[in-house]
Amino acid sequence: MKTILCVIIMLTITPIAAVTGLISYDPSRWGGEMKIENILVMAVFGLITVQVWLTYIPALIFTPIIMKRLSGKEVFHTIPRWKFYLNSILYGAGAGIFILLPCVLLSVGHSLDITLNWLWAGCVAGGITFPIISTLYRLIKPRKLQEPSLAS
């Protein structure tokens, strides 16, 4: 269940967050204004952009595996919330940059501004998506960490 929800989140929230990041950074370059139609159309376009597949498809596969391992650790569930969310945002921003790395690398030779656009989009997308996924895995504990029931 968590795996399916994780993939759904990555296929919906992540591209929407990335596009929102792009539009917020430079509205004139990315559709002119923050309108839901612009965001949704660009998010769908982003999912079918071949350059990102090199990193996005492995992320779709490995994120649930990594999260299952992380959520199996006691500290994942006992760390104070503020540290949990701070770590989730920071690691998510790094992962978001990694996923958009093909776009970043392709833009490096063209313009610093467009490179910064892609870096910002990765930070926003990962910084929003990973805390959501982490929360999902924190709320639904693995069986071995769940509290024993009174019936047992």
Salt bridges, closest charged atoms under 4 A:
ASP26 OD2 - ARG29 NE 3.94
ASP113 OD2 - ARG29 NH1 3.16
